[in-house]
Amino acid sequence: MMLRKKTLLRVLCVFAIVTLLGAVPLFAATEEIEIAGTVWASDWDANNNVIAVVIETDEGEAIGVSSSGKGVELLKLEEKKVMVTGSIATDEDGNKTITVTKYIIQE
């Protein structure tokens, strides 16, 4: 019985450490920025529905849009110019993704 408690405690400690280490990237992109650009579809499902978009900035940079937060609303705004606010994360390959907190459609 004591061995089971020790094993359970070890498993819980390892789980806690892994969880905390996994949360570190979340804190890396806490500063909100604004970017302006045009929404373009970047992926479609089997029924040809848009399931992912990027924002092409006026400088020609393509920034992926996270499907969390307000980003999912941008799926319906293909070819629209927008001003988005959110936090940007960069992956190990240098690709940028923005988690959108708010956006404005520009005419």
N, C-alpha and C positions, 0 to 999 in steps of 0.2 A: 504494500500500500504506500509506503514511504517513497519507494522507487518511482511509482506512478506520479506522485505529487512533484517530485524533482524533475521528472521528464516533462510533465505538463508545464512547469515553471520555466524550464529551458526553452520549450517551444514558444511559449508566450513572449519571452524575452527576445528571441530571434525574430518573431513576428513584429514586435514593437520596433526593433532596430531597422528591419527592412522597410517598414511603413514610414518611419522618419526619414530614412535615406531617399526613399521614393518621392517624398514631399519636397525635397530641396529644389528641384527645378520649378516648382510652382511659385516659389518665392523669388526666383530669378527675374521674372517678368512682371513686376508689380507697378511699374511706372506707366501711366496711360499716355498715349500719344494720339495725334490726329493724322490721318492720311486721306488724301483725296485721289480719286481715280475712277476707273470704269470697271464695273462688275462683269466678269466673263465666266461662263461655265467651264469647268475643268474635268468633270466626270459625270457620267449618266448611268442610270440603271437599265435593266433589260427592256423596260417600256419607254426608254428615251426620256425619262424624267431627270432633270438636273438634280444631282445629289452632292455636288461640291462646286465651289466657285473660288475664283481668285480675284483680287483687285489689282488691276494694272495701273500703277501710278503714272502721273504725268511725265515722270522721268523714265518710264519704261520698265520699272521693276514690278515683277509679279509677286504678290504676297498672298499666300493661302489664307482662307477664312475658316476658322474653327466652326464646327457645326454646333457648338454649345453657345449659350447666351443668345444674343440677338443675331448672331451669324446665320442661323437657320432662316431668318426672314429674308436674307439677301439672296437666297436660292430663287426667289421670284422676281429678282430685279436685274436679270441679265441684260447687258448693254446699257444700263443706266449709270450715270455719273453720280457718285456718292461721296460724302465726307463721313468717315467713320472714326470713332474714338474707341480705343481699347488697348490691351497690352499685347506686345509682340514677343514671341518666343522664337528662338533660332535653333534648329536641330544641328546634329553633328556634321551634316553636309552643307550647312550654311543656308538652308531653306527657311524662309520666315513664314510664320503663321500668326495671324492676329485673332484674338478673342474679342469680339465686338461687344461693347457695352451700350453704345448708342450710335445712331447713324442719321444722316439727313440726305434726302434725295436732292440733287442739284439739277437745275434745268438749264 
